[in-house]
Amino acid sequence: MSRLTNTIRNAAVGFGAQLIIILLNFINRTFFIQFLGAEYLGLSGLFSNILSMLSLAELGIGVAISFSLYKPLQEQNIRKTKALMSFYRLAYNVIGILILGLGLCLIPFLDLLIKDRPDIPHFTLIYLLFLFNSVVSYFFTYKRSLLLADQKEYLNTINRTLFSIIQCAGQFIILFFTRNYLLYLLVVIACTIGSNIRISHQCDNLYPYLKGNSERLTKEETKTLMKYVGAQLSHKVGGIVVNGTDNVLTTALVNGGLVIVGLYSNYLLLINTVKSIITMFFTSVTASVGNLNAENNADKSKEVFDKMFFLNMCFYGISTCCIYNLANDFIRLWIGEGYLLSTGAITVIVINYYISGMRQTCQTYNTTLGLFWNDRFKPWIEALINLVSSIALARYYGFMGILLGTLISTVTTSFWVEPYILYKHGFNMRLGDYFIRYAQYTAAILFATGSAFFLTDFIRVTSFVLWVVKALMIGIISVCVIILCFCRKAEFIGLKLIVSNQLIKMRRK
């Protein structure tokens, strides 16, 4: 089966599944707020951030293994595939135990992370349930990477969707009849275990050789793998500090921080919902890009990169325009005026979203080319800048300062280092081409966002029908701006040709 066919299949299944998960998430969140309130939302966000930091123990093994699997799968090298999976299984079992130990050691210090601790019963037990769910997620889950590397991500997607439906139904029943947060969390744990066991059985059926005698990596293979693991550890540190500490710093440094985290989590749900749809596309193409890059054809890789980067801009540009102009209206209609953040905070959140999103194509290529070793020091610098700037700015600007700290750290590091590494070591080209494209794309999106704001400002959104009308107008405006600006560009024409060819093939069938 061709790379394009695999990509389309993974993307189609992923898109359909994501729509279901989006609906479930918003239903779940609505009832959660109604029955438990903002403080429990904030607590969930805080504990999730804490455990994301503990996931440093994963050491980046997952990404390193996925990268290492592309070539043996392409060459049908069963020995090396078995050896990599055996190493992966052992590593993740050890990691699960390590995270459990680290998580238990944090219990005496939990009070230090909340400036104004609310009167929530079973505080420590709630944390332990979050911890247990994180720990069990490491068992059996290692086999998911094999499906991703083998361009079968759609199987992971179907499995995740099935258990999301089960989890949402179970949580609704618990909230409606008991309003018991502990039982709510037990449903999450049960579904995590069930999902992992099911995907493990699927992999055993698809790859029966995994059940055979374990193979071992050679010393040279182990050395190479650990090199990639070391590089990924650096990236994991940077990612967690930049993206996973905002809630922790807010609860620790800002008055009423737990409630603010609860409000912020609603915007994050909206933003992450949009982001998950877009990320689904990049996840769908990752294995195909890895397969392409394994052929060592730099010119072909660059051609595909240009098309992907343009799509990257379309996805994140249009969604940035929509989120900025529609987020507050949606929150107001959904859960009420009291759950709104300031316009300034939303502006910084959206800028962070756009800049982070525009990195997706570079990150996909750097990962599949194994270039994460070349910028292994960047995440440490990024993490340091983020912590220093966030803490310093929080003293004067509160929650807004913490968001600005995240923006500063990204712009001064990842924004330019990631494309620099790709162009230098992946394409052997100068970086100017990338930033010229980036500037053109950003200018178009700024114009689209401003135009949409002024052209739809007359609409007073008092119902979801009017919100949909406004959303459609904003979407049409942003799409028209992109078409007018880039219709003569090679990447636009190339993508149009691909779509046309696929439609012709579908009609013939």
C-alpha positions, 0 to 999 in steps of 0.5 A: 500500500502506498504512503499516500494511501496509508496517510489518507486512511490514517487521516480519515479514520483519525478525523472521524474519531476526533469528531466523536472525542471532541463531542464527548470531551465537551459533554463531559466538561459541561457536566463536570463543571455543573456537578463539581465546579471550577476548583475541581477543574483546577485540581485536575489541571494541577495534578495533570501538570505534575504527572507530566513532569514526572513523565521525564522518567520516560527519557524520550525512549518512545520517540527514539524507538519509533524513529529506530523502527522505520528502517527495519519495518521497511526492510522487514528486518524481524530480528531488529524489530523484535530486539527493539520491542523487547528493549522497549517493553523492559524500559517501559516496565522500569519507567512505570515503577520509577514514576510510581516511586517519584510520585509517592515521594512528592506527596509531602510537598503537595501543599507547597504547590497551591498558594490558597489550598481549597477545602477539597476532601480526599486531596491526597487520595485524588492525587494517588489515583492520578498517579496510578492512572499515569503509572498503568499507562506505561504497561502494554502501551509500548506496542502502540509505537509499532503500529504508528511506525508501520503506518497503522495509526488508524488502529490506535485511533479506533481503540482510543475512540472506543474507550473514550466512549466507554469512559465518557458514558461511565463518568456521566453516570457517576456524576449524575447519580453520585457526584463522586470525584473518586469514582469518576477517576476510577472510571478513567483508570479502568478505561486506561487499563482496558485500552492498553490490554486491547491494543496489546492483543491486537499487536500480538495478532498482527505481529505474531513474531513478537510472541517468540523468543526475545532478541537483543540489540547488539552493542552498536545498536544499543549505543546508537539508540541510547544516543537518540534517547539522550537527545530526546530526554533533552527535548522532553525536559524542554517540552514539559517545562515550557508546556507543563508548568504554567498551571503549577506556577499559577497555583503557586505564585498567583492569588486565586491561582487554582480557580484561574487554572480552572478557567484556563483549562476551559480555553485549553480544552477548546484550543487542544480540541482544535489542535488535536484535529490538526495533530491527527493529520501530522500523526497520520503522515509521520510514518509516511514521512519517516518511510520517505526519509529512509530513502535518503532523497533530500530533494523529494523530502524538501518538496514534500516539506514545502507542501506540508509547511503550507498545509501547516499554515492553512490549518493553524492560520485559519484556526488561529483566526477563528479561536481569537475571534470566537473563543470568548463567545463560545465560552460565554454561551457554553458555561457563562460570563463568569468563566471568561479570561481577559482579552490580553490573556487570550491574545497571548494564548492565541499567539502561543498557539500559532507559534507552537503550531507552526513548528509541527512540520519542522518537528515531524521532519527532525524526528523522522530524520533523527535530527533531535540529537543536533539540537539536544542543548536547545530544550535546556536553554528554553526551559531555563528562559521559560522558568526565569521569565515566567517567575519574574513576570508573574510578580508584576503581571500575575497569570498574564506574566506566566503566559508571556514567559512561555512566549518569550522562551519559544521565540528565543529558542525553538522558533529559529533553532528547529528550522535551522537544524532541519535546513542545515543537516536535513536539506543542506540549504540556507534558512532564508527560504524558510523565514521568507515563507514564514513571514508571508504566511504570518502576514496573511494570517494577521490580515485575515484575523484583523479583517474577520474581526472588523467584518463580523464585529456587528454580530452580537452572539446570543445563541449557538446558531449565531455563533455558527454563522459568525464562525462560518463567516470568519472561516470563509474570510480566512480561506479567501485571504489565503487563496488570494495570497498564495494561489500562484505559489508552487506549494498551493498548485502542487497540493491542488494537483494531488487533491485533483488526482485523488478525486479522479481515482475515487471516481474511477473506483 
